């Protein structure tokens, strides 16, 4: 996923040949720690309303980054933040000097506001998806972008853009619970699930962290209020969904692996964002890229009018893919090259023809056989005692031995069906025997 990287360099339009004016800064300091969610929500609202960058630095302070033409609005923003929290003070206006990272964060904040206004959602660390994650959008092909913002040389901005296309499906109680569990939930409005397996694997919005669903409840636990969380998801991430019950998720990675309650639509099946079929993936991804370029050109960047696209470079692309379809972009390129300096095709914006296109790589990645979490749990050595044939004939019981225990896995017709479904959905060029082996190994990891 996100295999291709296109480096887009842009610079704000100025009325003269002089370099772009530097960014200015106002710092709001707090005498005590402030609620991080409340500060984040307020900063997001003010950033979108005034088209500047309001960056929370909880619990210490908040930074307002802007251009000279926005000084009056920046003073209002700083005063509003200070008024919202007891014991806050506003610092003097100062110039941002030698801080490329702060400028990049400010531009990233402005870009997020722009993309939200144009109907994109912001999830993960830097992913934009043209979706609100509503139920009606499940299993449809959605435009997606992974965008890294950097402060470039000569006062320009650099955007490392990876276009792609994805599908998603929310994980519902009917997907993971038996009929008896569902009946219990209808009666007492709360149930717990036994163990973690392939069916309960999920990713949560908006962070896309991985975990397992371990229970459902009509109401969140007493003392836990999700209003601020859902408000932040709406204001900062553009994710708004209706829900009637909550899901308890145990995260599998990160510093915190404790149980977390979330609105049920915020819990996605499997890894969350799954690549679209290759028949539509390339065209959708290129549509994503064109939409991003159009958005940049229409952006009133910090009150400096529109951006000018200086150049677009392909910096990561596989040159030869004999067994996979390639996507072609009709995007006008100043130049194109791979990381190993192997030329692809040179396309000039003034002379773009149908034959002048750029080949990009949109293969669906094969899933990793081993995970780091499984390695931490135990040094697993998987041994398939009997080979699995593609037709599913022969003995359907296979022994899997590993460092912790020995477990017998029965290959039922339902299990074989899930293997074939995974094989078809992901469009992998692997045999059914390999697909079954991968799913068996994933089952070992949850023991």
Secondary structure, 3 states (H helix, E strand, C coil): CCCCEEEEEEEECCCCCCCCCCCEEEEEEECCCCCHHHHHHHHHHHHHHHCCEEEEECCCEEEEEECHHHHHHHHHHHHHHHHHCCCEEECCCEECCCCHHHHHHHHHHHHHHHHHHCCCEEECCCEEECCCCCHHHCCCCEEEEEEEEEECCCCCEEEEEEEEEEECCECCHHHHCCHHHHHHHHHHCEEECCCCCCCCEEEECCCCEEEEEEEEECCCCCCCCCHHHHHHHHHHHCCCCCCCCEEEEEECCCCCCCEEEEEHHHEEECCCCEECCHHHHHHHHHHHHHHHHHHHHCCCHHHCCCEEEEEEEEEECCCCCCCCCEEEECCCCCCCECCCCCECCCCCHHHCCCCCCEEEECCCCCCCCCCHHHHHHCCCCCEECCCCCCCCCCCCEEEEECCCCEEEEECCHHHHHHHHHHHHHHCCCCCHHHHHHHHHHHHHHCC
